[in-house]
Amino acid sequence: MEPLHAGALTQDCLIHIFTFLEAAELSRAARVSEAWNDAAESSWLWRKLCLVRWIFCSLSNVEDGINSWKKYYIHRSKIEQHMASGCGGADYTCTTFRGHRGRITGLQYWSNPDNPFDTMNGKSVVCTTSTDCTLRAWSIQEVGTGEGTLITLTIPHLNQISRLSLIDVNPVDFLLLSPDHKYAIAGSKSNEIPTKVLRTECLMDGLDDDRLATDSLQINSCFTACWLPKASSRVVTMTKTNAVGFQKSIITFDLMCQTRKNKIEIQGKQVGNFTYEDAGWNDILLEGHGINTIIIAHNTEMKLFSIDGVQLARYHEHKNTISGISVDPFRVVTASMDLSLRVYTWKRQPNRCLSLESNYHLLGGSHMRSRGFTNVVFDHGSIVGSVQAHDGKDVLKAYNFNV
């Protein structure tokens, strides 16, 4: 009996066999014959490889020219290769941007937060606000030192922010909009001022003080909060417990609205609760990932928890206080006063629990001129951190990775 040759296999059989191959092996198989090439180019195969390697993938969230799962896989793999090796000059360029004459208070990419590949005219643009009362835009791909561009932006939901005085939250230490923009959280770190959750429609309608007070959810002793991005109305709050010491309650709510007697009430259904204890109250950072993963950073440590309080992982790589965290579906980047940025990627363990894999770190200069990083943001090909300067004129460090 003659052996079965490759040409006798149907395309469905070939595709099934190719599911056991890695990307490099799949590319080699594509060169065997025309039939193998057709099977190896299957969009289904490359989509499967992408979803196995990365927790979150979307072909709709890519830049022009990346119109197939194979191109998506190759493009993202190349970016990660340059980032992982971390060779300055060869894999990335580091640019210092100066121009602010005060402390940098806000740092944000001018792009669609739901689309990590979305840029402005093919360039990554970062906006900053400062105590010098200016707002600047910086093109990260520019070579050399720049002073940024003074611009005027149309800021979404500016009306909501301007009306916060109506709900007697003063001062506002944090203002957070839900991923679906249905709710806003306005809070103060002071125990004397309750944090309030409001409907953004309510703020836009120009309602009076009594109605605003009715159409809100009050959370006492809440000094920080975050949203879980894949659950549009799920909020995590950190509140002070009645116990002696530094215990905090981490409570997760699903928000919903209910109409009663022509009045809309915001209700919070508790879906998670646990107690967290650490030394001190200051410099605690709280972020969310997916629908049930909470990131807490304090001093030099970063920890992952489920919303029920199961500790998933712990990281202690910084030598000084963690001062900023940036999170997306792919990575976590931490900034520290030790003048370094640490980069992690999300990984799913065999038990289905999430963890982070530490990839590399980036240095931000010398403590002779700087105190340390105070914040960090990133997109698919660059990382930008704000650095607190000794002379009070903060600067940006931009790491642009070669693709």
Backbone hydrogen bonds, N-H to C=O, Kabsch-Sander energy under -0.5 kcal/mol:
donor,donor_aa,acceptor,acceptor_aa,energy
8,A,5,H,-1.9
9,L,6,A,-1.5
14,L,10,T,-2.2
15,I,11,Q,-2.8
16,H,12,D,-2.0
17,I,13,C,-2.4
18,F,14,L,-2.8
19,T,15,I,-0.8
19,T,16,H,-0.8
20,F,17,I,-1.6
21,L,18,F,-1.8
26,L,22,E,-2.5
27,S,23,A,-2.1
28,R,24,A,-1.7
29,A,25,E,-2.3
30,A,26,L,-1.5
31,R,28,R,-1.4
32,V,29,A,-1.7
33,S,29,A,-0.5
37,N,33,S,-2.3
38,D,34,E,-2.3
39,A,35,A,-1.9
40,A,36,W,-3.0
41,E,37,N,-1.6
42,S,39,A,-1.6
46,W,42,S,-1.7
47,R,43,S,-2.3
48,K,44,W,-2.0
49,L,45,L,-2.1
50,C,46,W,-2.1
51,L,47,R,-2.4
52,V,48,K,-1.9
53,R,49,L,-2.1
54,W,50,C,-2.9
61,N,58,S,-1.2
62,V,59,L,-0.5
66,I,63,E,-1.7
67,N,65,G,-1.2
72,Y,68,S,-2.3
73,Y,69,W,-2.4
74,I,70,K,-2.5
75,H,71,K,-2.7
76,R,72,Y,-2.5
77,S,73,Y,-2.2
78,K,74,I,-2.1
79,I,75,H,-1.9
80,E,76,R,-2.3
81,Q,77,S,-2.1
82,H,78,K,-2.1
83,M,79,I,-2.3
84,A,80,E,-2.9
85,S,81,Q,-1.8
86,G,82,H,-1.6
88,G,86,G,-0.8
89,G,92,Y,-3.7
90,A,87,C,-0.5
90,A,88,G,-0.6
91,D,87,C,-3.5
92,Y,87,C,-1.0
93,T,400,N,-2.2
95,T,93,T,-0.5
95,T,398,A,-2.7
97,F,95,T,-0.5
97,F,396,L,-2.5
98,R,96,T,-0.5
98,R,146,G,-1.7
99,G,100,H,-0.5
105,T,103,R,-0.5
105,T,129,T,-2.1
106,G,129,T,-1.4
108,Q,127,C,-2.3
110,W,125,V,-3.4
111,S,109,Y,-1.5
115,N,112,N,-1.9
118,D,115,N,-2.0
120,M,123,K,-2.2
121,N,119,T,-0.7
123,K,120,M,-1.7
125,V,123,K,-0.6
126,V,138,W,-2.4
127,C,108,Q,-3.5
128,T,136,R,-2.5
129,T,106,G,-1.6
130,S,134,T,-1.2
131,T,103,R,-2.3
133,C,130,S,-1.4
136,R,128,T,-2.3
137,A,149,T,-2.1
138,W,126,V,-2.7
140,I,124,S,-2.7
140,I,138,W,-0.8
142,E,139,S,-1.6
149,T,137,A,-2.2
151,I,135,L,-1.3
155,I,153,L,-0.9
158,L,155,I,-1.2
161,I,157,H,-1.6
162,S,158,L,-2.3
163,R,159,N,-1.2
164,L,161,I,-1.3
166,L,163,R,-1.8
167,I,164,L,-1.5
168,D,165,S,-1.2
169,V,164,L,-0.9
170,N,168,D,-0.7
173,D,171,P,-0.7
173,D,187,G,-2.5
174,F,187,G,-1.9
176,L,185,I,-2.3
178,S,183,Y,-2.5
180,D,232,S,-0.7
181,H,178,S,-2.2
184,A,198,L,-2.6
185,I,176,L,-2.8
186,A,184,A,-0.5
186,A,196,K,-2.5
187,G,174,F,-2.4
193,I,190,S,-1.1
195,T,219,I,-2.5
196,K,186,A,-2.5
197,V,217,L,-2.6
198,L,184,A,-2.7
199,R,215,D,-0.8
200,T,182,K,-2.1
203,L,199,R,-1.4
204,M,200,T,-2.0
205,D,201,E,-1.7
206,G,203,L,-0.7
207,L,202,C,-1.0
212,L,208,D,-2.3
213,A,209,D,-2.2
214,T,210,D,-1.8
215,D,211,R,-2.8
216,S,213,A,-0.6
216,S,214,T,-1.2
217,L,197,V,-2.4
218,Q,216,S,-0.5
219,I,195,T,-3.4
222,C,219,I,-0.6
223,F,221,S,-0.6
223,F,238,M,-1.8
224,T,238,M,-0.9
226,C,236,V,-2.2
228,L,234,R,-2.4
230,K,290,G,-2.1
231,A,228,L,-2.0
231,A,290,G,-0.5
234,R,231,A,-2.2
235,V,233,S,-0.6
235,V,253,F,-2.3
236,V,226,C,-3.4
237,T,251,I,-2.9
238,M,224,T,-2.3
239,T,237,T,-0.6
239,T,249,S,-2.4
240,K,221,S,-1.8
241,T,247,Q,-1.5
248,K,276,Y,-2.9
249,S,239,T,-2.9
250,I,248,K,-0.6
250,I,274,F,-3.1
251,I,237,T,-2.2
251,I,249,S,-0.8
252,T,272,G,-2.7
253,F,235,V,-2.8
254,D,269,K,-2.3
255,L,233,S,-2.9
255,L,253,F,-0.6
256,M,267,Q,-2.1
258,Q,265,E,-2.4
260,R,258,Q,-0.5
260,R,263,K,-3.5
263,K,260,R,-1.4
265,E,258,Q,-3.3
265,E,263,K,-0.6
267,Q,256,M,-3.2
267,Q,265,E,-0.5
269,K,254,D,-2.7
269,K,267,Q,-0.6
270,Q,268,G,-0.7
271,V,252,T,-2.8
272,G,252,T,-1.2
274,F,250,I,-1.5
276,Y,248,K,-3.1
278,D,246,F,-1.0
284,I,281,W,-0.5
285,L,283,D,-0.6
285,L,297,A,-2.9
287,E,295,I,-2.4
289,H,293,T,-2.5
292,N,289,H,-0.6
293,T,289,H,-1.7
294,I,305,F,-3.3
295,I,287,E,-3.2
296,I,294,I,-0.5
296,I,303,K,-2.5
297,A,285,L,-2.3
298,H,301,E,-2.1
301,E,298,H,-2.2
302,M,315,Y,-2.5
303,K,296,I,-2.9
304,L,313,A,-2.5
305,F,294,I,-2.7
306,S,310,V,-1.8
307,I,292,N,-1.0
309,G,306,S,-2.0
311,Q,309,G,-0.5
312,L,304,L,-2.7
312,L,310,V,-0.6
313,A,304,L,-1.1
315,Y,302,M,-2.9
318,H,300,T,-0.7
322,I,299,N,-3.6
323,S,321,T,-0.6
323,S,335,A,-2.1
324,G,335,A,-1.4
326,S,333,V,-2.4
328,D,331,R,-2.2
332,V,344,Y,-2.1
333,V,326,S,-2.5
334,T,342,R,-2.4
335,A,324,G,-3.0
336,S,340,S,-1.2
337,M,321,T,-2.4
339,L,336,S,-1.3
341,L,362,L,-2.6
342,R,334,T,-2.2
343,V,360,Y,-2.6
344,Y,332,V,-2.9
345,T,357,E,-2.0
346,W,330,F,-2.2
347,K,355,S,-2.8
349,Q,347,K,-0.6
349,Q,353,C,-3.4
352,R,349,Q,-2.5
355,S,347,K,-2.6
357,E,345,T,-2.9
358,S,356,L,-0.6
359,N,343,V,-2.8
360,Y,343,V,-1.1
362,L,341,L,-2.5
364,G,339,L,-2.6
369,R,366,S,-1.2
370,S,366,S,-1.6
371,R,388,Q,-3.5
372,G,388,Q,-0.9
373,F,336,S,-2.0
374,T,386,S,-2.9
375,N,386,S,-0.9
377,V,384,V,-2.5
379,D,382,S,-2.2
380,H,116,P,-1.4
383,I,399,Y,-2.1
384,V,377,V,-2.9
385,G,397,K,-2.4
386,S,375,N,-1.6
387,V,395,V,-3.0
388,Q,372,G,-2.8
389,A,387,V,-0.6
390,H,369,R,-2.1
392,G,389,A,-1.3
394,D,102,G,-1.7
394,D,392,G,-0.9
395,V,387,V,-1.8
396,L,97,F,-2.3
397,K,385,G,-2.7
398,A,95,T,-2.9
398,A,396,L,-0.5
399,Y,383,I,-3.3
400,N,93,T,-2.6
400,N,398,A,-0.6
401,F,381,G,-2.6
401,F,399,Y,-0.6
402,N,91,D,-2.9
